[in-house]
């Protein structure tokens, strides 16, 4: 409860890092990474400044393995229905529902994908997470999910799938997320959006509140249009994000999108959080 209240305050977040001696540091990467990046030395400074760094790429063979796993494994909407389907069957699944499925997840089935298991402990991913968070951390969440084109949706659906709703995450004092597009993603197929530098620049009214989401118009007026960034990319494109940064997914309009999320932090997660059942 203490963290959920005070980790919203920029001053408290700085004090927590100071107390734990957890200042960001240079990346130390062991051999054997499967992640491509142009300039590893610039990753942590970019995260400190902007809250997001987009300079990551998966190897093509890892993209193929994850996509093959996803296309041939049943996924589930997170609405309590318990009825899963193969992703190519999403349109048929919608005929049995009052509202369209906008997102479907693999939950703990991701443990059956060898490529994802390798990426969770990849030396570059772990090195960047340790460096940015200022101490040795662990994987606390792994999620793989589809976003599907949908028309019959309401505001509650968008909130549940974190789409078209700018918000920040409160999972711990310090965490770092890595996202990888497994399918090509443009502005019409579920691209991720974020507000640059909003992890270190925050209105007082956005700190002294129990809400994690705020209206886009209000955020736009404070941060300005140049701070609103949209991340698109080919299959395999990836980015790291401090989830205290204001961010949102977007509603798919043209084609399904598959995305992998790996999150790291200093505290052990609950099993329900780790694979996306909760949160």
Buried (B, 14 or more C-beta within 10 A) or exposed (E): EEBEEBBBBBEBBEEBBEEBEBEBEEBEBEEEBBBEBEEBEBBBBBBBBBBBBBBBBBBEEBBBBBBEBBEEBEBBBBBEEEEBBBBEEBEEBBEEEEBBBBBBBBBBBBEEBEBBEEBBEBBBBBBBBBBBBBBEBBBBBBBBBBBBBBEEBEEEBBEBBBBBBBBBBBBBBBBBBBBBBBBBBBEBBBBBBBBBBBBBBBBEEBBEEEEBBBEBEEBBEBBEEEBBBEBBBEBBBBBBBBBBBBBBBBBBEEBBBBBBBBBBBBEEBEEEBBBBBEE
